[in-house]
Structure formats: C-alpha cells, structure tokens
C-alpha cells in the first residue's frame, strides 16, 4: 500500500526487500496485516534492519495500526520507520505517548507540501543514537568546521553536519507557521471535522450502485483520513475526473497516485472481467481510480457537491460520456469544447490588485 517514495528507495539500496500484505476485511483491502508482519519478523529474527510503513494510505486513506506495528518491531529488534506524509495533516501523532506504551518509533519522515506549504522542505525526525551512527550524506560548505588541502573536519553538531549548503530557510519558516496553525486548531478537531465529511460521503455514495469505493467504509473498524478512491461502473477514471472538472468545477485526481502495486491489486477483480475485444489503450485506461481528498479547508457543502455530481453523472451517464472521445493513446477529449466554464481565479486580476498596494 506504499507510495513509491516509501518503496522504490528501499528497492534501490537493499537487495532483500520483503513487502507485507494488507488485511482482507469483508472482501475489502484494509490496513497492513499485523499477522503477516509478525510472521515475517519472527521468521527472520534479528536479521531485519528496519520496517518502513506509511501512517495512512494516499489511495484509500486507511490509517495503519502504528502502535501495534511499532511494538512488534521493538519485540523483534527491528527499527520502525514511519512515513507520515499522508497522515500528519489529518491525524495526531504523539511519539512520546507511543514510547511510553512500549511502541517506540525510530524515525518519522514527512513532506511539508502535504501540510499546506508549497516549497517546504522534507522533514526527518530521528532518534539521536541513529543519527550518531550515520555518516554525512551530502558534502558542502555548511557541514564542515575546517578544511585543508589534505583533510577536513565535520561540524561537531549532528544536525549541522547533515546540512550541506544553504538550507531552505524560507520554506522551513513557512512549515513551522503551518504546524503552529494546525496545533492551534487542534488535530482532534481537524480529524473530527473530516470524519463528518467521510460519514456523509460514504452514507450517500454507498447507496449508488454505480459507485465502487475501495477498501472498507466502516470507519470504526478501519479508520481513515479524509481521502478515498472510487470508480463508477461504465466510466473510465480519467473520463470521470474530466466530467467532474468540466461540468461541476470539482477537482479530483485520477490514475494510480504513485502507488501502482496497491491500486492494481485493488482493481484486479474488475480487470479480469474486461471484454477481450478492447484495445490495449482501452484496457490501460481502466487501470486506475478517481481520488477525492478533503482537508481542513473543505466544508460539508464541498462533500454535498461531490455526492450530487456523482449521482447526476450516474443518472445521466450516456449524456455526459457521449461528449468525449478517446484518442489512440487513451486520452479523452471533449468533442465541442463549448463548456460553460466558470473561472474561480483570475491571475491577472489578482496581480493588479496586489500591485496597487505598493
């Protein structure tokens, strides 16, 4: 279920990488399988360097049992590395609380741009003892104390020796401001707000027989962030995303979301029943999903707009799909382009308004 950024680097630098599967709950893919994780750790007792896991899937929004995973790793002498990029904007993570419960996390990595900060740096939170054993990964001006023709001395401070060159100071300040704002709002409040949106969307979309939501929608059994992926029967994911954008002003993402193995596994049952007469491009066009992502800036009105739009498309599917044509590469194009576009943001107007202030 991992994003490629928490999958491919491990494959590149380690020859022996094991992938842990997910639970099957009522036929739906859920969180990481604790049973398989425990089995793999026990089988390779003492030989596992680390276990890397996403806190929440960027495809289904499923939140993994972090405490249980960390506890298993601690019991079997394996480090636990958490990818918090998709989880942290939506859900609280208390490392001290986990440690006190015997579920210590060795490192947390997350991306600033997921926390509403474009251009922010990535963040590594790691135990000092592991940083002490790590060599400097980048060489440059800021991480050395002195340099001669024959030798150089690294900075004594563990953090400074990892920072070669000028850091992204402006991005770091923006990220700190965003984190402060999130803490002031309260992660529990954000999570509660997003759960209300999810409850609404799932309640109505599950009543639509044309909509297939991936992974369990039982929030008590499988907690989620306010992210979920779906498909509509008879409408390719790219076409559905275009219709939502063109006719309803709703921006969604589609395809595989940099998590190809997870997405392909989820949609595999649908691919087995495809018509043999479909072209390769038509088959390829079906290998994906549509993803809706809600955050603290979204309101219940946004959720209602998505539900209403999907209901309308399902009820008048041919009326919408007939306005598009697929080319040989599998891309969809509107036949007339005479859509009633609604511009929500005028960059020229915004620029002129900003210039008048100076």
N, C-alpha and C positions, 0 to 999 in steps of 0.2 A: 504493500500500500504506500510505499515511499515515493516522495518526489524524487526526480532524477538527481537533484543536488545532494540527497542523502542516500544515494545508491551508487551512482557511477564513480565518484571519487574512491569509494572503498574497493570497487572492482579494479580500478586502475592501479592502486598501490598495494593491494593484497591479492595473492594468488588464490587463497582458500576463503571464499566468502559464502556463508550459508544464509539463505533467505527463509524467514519464518512466515508461515501462512497465517490466515485470518480465521476467526471462528465462523461457523455457519449457524445462524440463528433463524429458525423458521424458514430456511432456504435462502436467507439473505446474508450477504457478507457483512460482518461486523468488525469488531476490534481485533487486535493482534491475539493470536491463540496462546494463552498462558501455558496450556498443556504442552504444546509443541516446543515453546521456548524452554520450559523446564526440562523436557526430554533431551533437547539438544545440548543444554548446558551440562546436564548430568552425564551424557554420553562422552562429552569432551572435557570432563572435569579438569580444571586447571590449565587447559590448553586454549581457552577462548580469551583473546585480548580484550575485546570490548563488544558491547551490544549497542547499536545505534538505532534509534526509533523516533518517528515523528510523534509529537504530542497529539496532533489531530490531523486527519487526512485532509488534503486540499481538494480531494474529489468528493467525498461523501460527508465530510465534516465530523466523522466519527472520532470521539475523544478516546484515546487509549488509556488503559489502566496503568498509569505511570508508577504509582506507588508499588503495585504488585510486581511490575517488571523490575523496578529498581531493587526490591527486596530479593527477588530471585537471583539477580546478578550479584548482589552482595553475598548471598549464601554460597555461590559457586565461584567466587574470586574472579569475577569478570567486571570490567569497568562498564558503567552505564552512561551513554552519551545521548542527550535529548535534543532533537531538532524542534525548537519551539516556535519556528517562524509562523506557522499557520494557527497555532493555539493561542499565543500570548495576547493578540489583540482582542480575544473573545473570552478568555478564561484565566482565572487566577492561578499562579504557580508560586507556592511558598516552599522554597528549598529548605529553610530551617525546620519547618514543620515536618517535611519528609524525612530529614535526617534524624529528628527526634523520635520518629516512628520506626527507625531502622531501615529506611528506604532511601539511602543516600544516592544522590545524583552526582556523577563525577564532572560532567561538563554540560553546559547548555549553549546552543548556538541559535541565533535568530537574526532575521533580516529587518533592518529599520524601515524599509519601504512598505512592509506589511503592517507597520504601526503608524500608518498615515503620514509618513515622512519621505517623500521622494528625494533621492540623492543622499539618503542617510547611509552610514557605514554598516557593515555587519558587526555583530556583537558576539564575543566569546566570553562566557563565564565559566571558569575552570578552577578546580582546586589547586592551590599553590604548589603542593607537592608534585603534581604532574607537570606544572609549568617549569619547575626547577630542573626536571629531567629532560626538558625539551630544548634542542638546540635552536639558535636563531634561524628562523625560516627565510627571512629576507635580509639582504645586506644593503647598507646605505648610510647616509650621513648621520641620522639621529640615533642610531643604536650602538655607537661606539664611543668610548671615553677618550681614547687616544689612538693615533695611527702613525706608524713609522714606515720606512721603506721595507723593513723586514717583518714587521709584526703589527698586530692591532689588539686592543683590549676592549671587550664589550662593556656596556654600561652595567654597573652592579645591580641596578634595579631590574627585576624580572620583567616588568611590563615595558620599560623603556627599551630594553634590548630586542623586543619584538616589533618595534615601531621604526622601520627604516623610512627615512624621508619625512616630508611634512604630512601629517595626518589630515583627514577630512574634518577640520575643526568646525566649520560652519554646519556640516551635516551632523556632527556629534552634538552640537548645541541644540539644533532643532530636534534631534531624537530625545535628548534629555527633557526638553519642554513638552514633547508629546507624551512621554512616560509620566511626567508630573501631572499632566492633564488627565490621563487615564486613571491615575491613582486618586486624584481629587474626585472624579466622577464615581469611582469605585468599580472594581472588576465584577463584584457580585451584582451591582446594579446593571452593568452592561450585559452580563450573562442573562440576567432575568428578563431584560428587555428583548434580547434576541430569542429567548425561549418562547416568549409570547408570539413573536412573528413566526417561528417554526411551527408552533401548535396550530396557528391559523392556516398556514400554507398546507401543512400535512392533512389537516381536517378536511379541507375542501378538495385538494388535488387527489387524495385517495378515493374520492367519490367519482372521479373522472376515469372511466375505464380505459381511455386512450393514453393516459399518462402512467409511466413506469418510473417510480422513484427508486434509486439504487441504495441498497443497504436498509437495515431495519429502521422504521419510522417510530419505533417505541422508544421515546426519549428517556423513560425511566429505566429501561433495560440497556439501551445504547445511547448514552449522552452524546450530544453533537454541539459543534459550533453552528453559527447561522449560515452554513454553507451546505448545499445539497445539489446533486446532479440527477438529471432525469432525461427521458426521451418520450416522444409522442409517437404512437404507432402510426406508420404510414408516412412520416415526415422525417427526412434526414436531419441530423443535428445541426448541420450548417444552414440548412434551409429554415429550420425553426428559429434559429438565432437571428437570421436575416429578417424574417417576418416580424419577430418581436421588436427589432430595431426599427424597421422601415415603417410599420403601421402603428406601433404602440409606444414608440420612444423609450423602450426598455432595453438597457444594455446588459447583455449576458455574455458569458464566454462559452465557447464550444470546442470540441475535439477531445484531446486526451490529457490536457493540463499538465504536461511534463511528468506524467505518471503512467506511461504506456502499459506496463505489465498489469497493474491493478485495474485499469479501465478495460483492457482487453479481456481480463478474466471475468469481470462483471457482466460484460455484454456477450460473452461467448455463447450462452444459450440462444440468443437472438440470431447470431450469425449462422448457427447450424441449420436454421430453417429458411435460409435465403433461397430465392429462386436460382436455379442453375443457369438460367439464360441471362442473368445480369452480367454486365461487363465488369472488367477489373476496376474501372473507375467508379462504377456504381456500388460495387462491394466495398471498396475503400472508403467511400463517402459515408458508409454506415458504421464505421469503426470509431465511434466516439459518442459523446454525450453533450448535453447543454447544462451549464452550471449557473445557479443563482447564488450570489454572495451578498449577504446583508451584514451591516455593521452598525456602530452606534449612531451614525448619521441617518439611518433609514427609519421610516415610520411605518405604522400599520397601514397607512394609505399606500405605501410602496408595495407591501405584500398583497393588498387587495387589488392593486393594478395588475400585478403579475398573474394572480389567480384568475381575474376576469379576462385578461388577454388570452391565457391558455384555454379557458373554457370557450371563448369565442372562436379561436382558431380550430379547436377540436370540432365545434358545431358546424363550422363553415370551411372545413379543411380544403376541399377542392377549389373553393372560391379564392383562397389565398395561394395555394400551391400552383395553380394554373397560371399565375402571374410571373412565374420564374422558369428559367430553363437552365439545365446543366450543360456545361461545355465538356470537351473531351478530357479535361484534367479533373473533372469532378467538382468544378466551382459553379455556384449558382449566380445567375444574372437576372435582374428584373427586366421584363420584356418591354416596358414602356418608359420606365424611369419617371413617369408623371405622378409622383407621390406627393402627398400633402405634407411636405417637410415642415417641421417646427424647430426653429433654431432656438436653443436654450441659452447659448453663449455666443456673443458676438465679440471676437478677439479685438477687432479694430475699435469698436466702441469702448471696450474696456481699457484699451491702451490710451485712447484720447482722454478718457475720464481720469486715468492715473496721471497723465502729463499735466492736466490742468491744476493739479495740486502743487506743482513746483514752478 
